Amino acid sequence: MADSWLVIIGIGEDGMAGLSAARHADLAQAEVIFGGPRHLALVNAGERGRAWPVPFSVAPVLAERGRRVVVVVSGDPFWFGAGTPLAAALAPDEWVAHPAPSTFCLAAARLGWPLEQVACLGLHAAPFERLVPMLHDHGRAICLLRDGAAGGALAHWLTAQEYGASTLHVMEALGGPRERIRTTHAADYAFADVAAPVAVGIAMAGPPGLPRASGLPDRRFRNDGQITKRPVRALTLSALAPRPLERLWDIGAGSGSISAEWCLAGGRAIAIEPRADRAATIRANACALGLDHRLDVVEGKAPAALASLPAPDAVFIGGGASAALLDHLWATVPPRTRLVANAVTLETEALLALWHGQKGGDLLRIELAEAAPLGPLRGWRPARPIVQWSVTR
């Protein structure tokens, strides 16, 4: 650490007064200081100051390798901060970081909220839909916003989501001489003089929100009828067994409902869909659920469309299963990859039965019926049976 050429310093709104003597020394010895304009002003960087490029990139910092460089960031460099991309691009002995209390920490301290029970989001450049998976009655969130006007936009968005009764704590310049905290309801938001940096604490009041179990209602997804219906989707996701940070290939994705629920479980998904209109629907569903940063869409037909994709942890074949596709997957996906295929035709059923006999795994026949009007009474309306094969490569 003594030989590190890069020092990453977290700073609060109290500026130099909140830094230790050692951090003062780091700044005094620096040949170049990187940061946002506000941060550079807080440390009096002067001619040594270099503002971050727009769009953001760490390349200018890396270009100064070998000089004495300081990066100044808000609070904790590794909580929605520049520390993460810098550390990923550098060797461990090239840098050292000194965090300050994050805005989330300061906000929780002002509100008396247990931070481990609060959703924390950086919405500087992200859509408000990122909140969708977190919205639920009595939930809490702290959101960092890009500017003062975004507070009103967030309140309007929450009201449109039926969360207008939510309490908003609008917090400006936490930890500094300009600190101000005001409280209102989302539906009554009328602050026109909010100054950056701004964070909003949300005490949610509204509908129950998305359930955590697999099998969202079909109405949550735009579709043209090509959708894995809720009960089958729940069984399919159970077989796929999603885990945080894992990647899914969803082949023949249709509406993208399997991919979306995989992402809601904490993973990432690549939806492969040959039809452009359905690919557009998948993107729309991802955006509506705040999952566009986790769900990528590839327009093309498997197996050709799989050639340059990052390796999966699981693969779902919802449509278009063929011997050629299964051969390709079995030969190319990594060991321990989970594979699940659903069949609705006799020909695909026979194919899955053959592969089950050769490779093992589980073969499941799913037969469901739904109550429906039958004259003046009701009867059972059966769905097409589905055969599901699941196996670990």
Steps between C-alpha positions, in 0.01 A plus 500: 500500500792735567600471131152565363494777242122554529317613815119496496357736761139510607389848599186646653322831456713639785797492263855521630380549858375141504828347381783376718852641498615200296243575228605864501855378436386275214330794334796733557740250339276418202615598154153441352159501672195346331140555605173665416500881484343519847762269649787688339366823648468343846872410504621815320659290225577802284716434194563142613131419469362280223122463467359161402424469129142475375406222442684373806825312448797407720735508201640848585600375845669190359693721258670668799642172632836566664417848629359593840125496434203558730137426410243680712148353519190536713502292817567132440688445170359148471132580541386631160841667479804520273696260721338194341608555136842623613569194714387275214754662266797504739721255689434487876833665586438801272229664704377566852158632603386702802118513519287756680142442617279443197190707430297187578667480841437868572139477382429198720658680794274802448185291459576234760456223244677161529713513185511120464123507445499784247533474120782732387506615138709737293259654249731769362478356149258212549122496442261510793377155389801357684282547807227266369642179656537681835156661516274356768277636773706597808827468307782753526753626250769768482565628148782722378373733226674689221371847593236692691236476228518119512332505842177628349526256210542212745196612700293515179618153398418351842153654485445342158596162652226546767756592765390863534439450874871422552695734727800665333791640699684736266858539624739755355880521550505258794793547736585852390410859589223502235324193642122519486232234550132545409215250509189466288278239336574400142156615380546840672857570386542873432867578572642714220831602658677168567877524455745224413641277634165352593379171645141397564389259769176323407270351764274309264123488525309332221420162341671178617754507214657209313494163678835339568393150394528393135195527279392863459151555358501481120358853482835638622648419158419637160458208262339386179394169649853357487562485873582228748186514713525564872471144643739354241734796545515434874587134440755595235676753721506245781680260266738772379582581864616864462770634730640853539746612229445189284434535127210345307467437129128517418469348152181581311415754769160617368388766749810460718301400808745227600797736455327774701422279796852356492631857528259579785669213687831687472652358181570627151334369185552501126174455310552353152202567272489478118199730452569874516152586632534256788853622572352850533236363739769339716684832524177678596426243772854533635469879518158486666637277776822700545713214366647652183846504662480125567317365195663514157318410178663331202304488176579177320439129484687244706748345473655758265406789732683339793847516348638811673297499820659474846467153650176422685434344839160382377320464167127499434356386168146628483451448130676353203674208669670276246759225496749741341448759775529244780814354339652847480416588859626173639830545316559866586352605836723460807469201733238542775284722277133437574285435194118512495285445189121514467312319224142535380515294179519122469818528294680709762368275778656202322829689465510586871408144595791375286746741661369416845573136429853583383603774744280449804350786699130539572210468258174657616158505334295803604124485454295793625135600480329827584142563610297668224132565419315199359152616408341632818746298712877453509734229382866424457675639191820300449819663371728325256721257694867593525795266531799646681849356497755633747859384532842619613768485232 
